[in-house]
Amino acid sequence: MNELQYLLNQVTENASEEEITLVKDLLTSIQIKQQNATTTTYLNAVLQMDIQFEHDTCIVTFPITPLSYNTFDKPHGGIIATIMDNAMGYLVNKDLQPEGKGAVTTNMNIHYVKAATEKSLIATSSYLHKGRQTLVLECTVTQPDGKRIAHATGSFFVISPPNSSK
């Protein structure tokens, strides 16, 4: 614990306001994960994803923070890809969970069409194909003003998780 406290003191001693906010956000994310151990992941907590389901869609809203910036102070394409993969994965796994199954990504193709300019983004995923072993989805990321930022398709393979008896 002393090592952690020392590191925290070293980092925050000369930190900018933005860096202090980042440290607070990361620590808060760990608290959120600890409080919701079975319903969230560290990644969900760190990226502050709000996950909603409507009919056959999954809508993930997430804020743009300095943690997600690339070198141009825009959301990093890899972060957007991660959110899109999660939005599609949440939908398939929600639907497969009652059967004791899950799905993993086998392929994802992304088209980035515009740099984000707002403080949050919305990823909306839906099905293109529902097979017994393979699922194909699409996901669109937009700004709150409706401008499209990226579009992806993803293929998922149905699996029986290791702790599943099915």
Rosetta blueprint (number, residue, H / E / L):
1 M L
2 N H
3 E H
4 L H
5 Q H
6 Y H
7 L H
8 L H
9 N H
10 Q H
11 V H
12 T H
13 E H
14 N L
15 A L
16 S L
17 E H
18 E H
19 E H
20 I H
21 T H
22 L H
23 V H
24 K H
25 D H
26 L H
27 L H
28 T H
29 S H
30 I H
31 Q H
32 I H
33 K H
34 Q H
35 Q H
36 N L
37 A L
38 T L
39 T L
40 T L
41 T L
42 Y H
43 L H
44 N H
45 A H
46 V H
47 L H
48 Q L
49 M L
50 D E
51 I E
52 Q E
53 F E
54 E E
55 H L
56 D L
57 T E
58 C E
59 I E
60 V E
61 T E
62 F E
63 P E
64 I L
65 T L
66 P H
67 L H
68 S H
69 Y E
70 N L
71 T L
72 F L
73 D L
74 K L
75 P E
76 H L
77 G H
78 G H
79 I H
80 I H
81 A H
82 T H
83 I H
84 M H
85 D H
86 N H
87 A H
88 M H
89 G H
90 Y H
91 L H
92 V H
93 N H
94 K H
95 D H
96 L H
97 Q H
98 P H
99 E H
100 G L
101 K L
102 G E
103 A E
104 V E
105 T E
106 T E
107 N E
108 M E
109 N E
110 I E
111 H E
112 Y E
113 V L
114 K L
115 A L
116 A L
117 T L
118 E L
119 K L
120 S E
121 L E
122 I E
123 A E
124 T E
125 S E
126 S E
127 Y E
128 L E
129 H E
130 K E
131 G L
132 R L
133 Q L
134 T E
135 L E
136 V E
137 L E
138 E E
139 C E
140 T E
141 V E
142 T E
143 Q L
144 P L
145 D L
146 G L
147 K L
148 R E
149 I E
150 A E
151 H E
152 A E
153 T E
154 G E
155 S E
156 F E
157 F E
158 V E
159 I E
160 S L
161 P L
162 P L
163 N L
164 S L
165 S L
166 K L
